[in-house]
Amino acid sequence: MFLARGVIVCLAFFAVMYASLSCAIGSAWRAGRRLRLGQAPASPGVLFGIRILPFAASALVAIFFTFPSFWLMERKSLDEDLTTFFLAAGALALLSLGIARAVKATRLTRRAVAQWSGGSCAGREADAPALNAAAGAPALMLVGVCRPKVMVSDMATAVLSENELRVAVRHELGHKRSWDNFKKVLINATPFPGLRGIEHAWREAAELAADQAAVATRQDALDLATALIKLSRSAKQWSEPEIASALVCGSSGVATRVHRLLEWRTRPRLQRTWPWLVLSLLIVTALATNYGTALVMTHRLTELLVP
């Protein structure tokens, strides 16, 4: 019974923290857009981190702080309010909805890929580095999560030149190196109203980053811009699956991407990730050395937020 109470309190605290952080981040994002802040292209890694922060922070605090503090400091008698059980039920419903969304999106993507590739994604060809597709498939698309593959349709081979196809495939490989399909699964698994704007901004930034990763010379930039223009003319015929990364799907963002490619001069500087790693290490070290104090503060906060 005491263990069950701890789980219920953790779920309730997760629900309160997740909703509060999501609302705060969503409101700050919309306010920044209204004030025209952050108009320069943001890093897709930063945008994804902002989008996934509410769920990640809430889950980590609930597991490593809320439950241990409850186990060590809470009384054995049942004193939870009915609101706690409603909050826990809401957290379970949210987690269940996220899992169902991710499973459904993955299943629908696999079904579409199997239809376009004529079943070639199964059986003997499952380990192939690329898939051939027809039947109205998007021109180029990265499919799969654990072992993603580049799917090339007959339209791409018919419309694009050899150099254009080569740099377009490199664009999809940029998505593969960034694990963008896996990130889309995580986004589907962590739903919350009001975060659509951040998701849309991340998708656009991910496309720009993949363009940059594909381009090494001025000619590469021109070839990729040409491929985007050619394929965008018929892109409205395609429906991009949720857990996939198509080179072009619809006209959204193509003009911006082409404009940036035409202005390409030198290879962009690699992003530095070590400052974030150092900051994370410092935070973990500070929490580990003051874990007892953090548990006491977490228990007080739990009693304040969770009736």
PyMOL commands that set and color helices and strands:
alter all, ss='L'
color gray80, all
select helices_A, chain A and resi 2-34+44-73+82-116+123-127+154-159+162-177+180-189+196-214+218-232+235-237+254-262+274-289+291-305
alter helices_A, ss='H'
color red, helices_A
select strands_A, chain A and resi 130-133+140-143+149-153+244-246
alter strands_A, ss='S'
color yellow, strands_A
deselect
rebuild
show_as cartoon
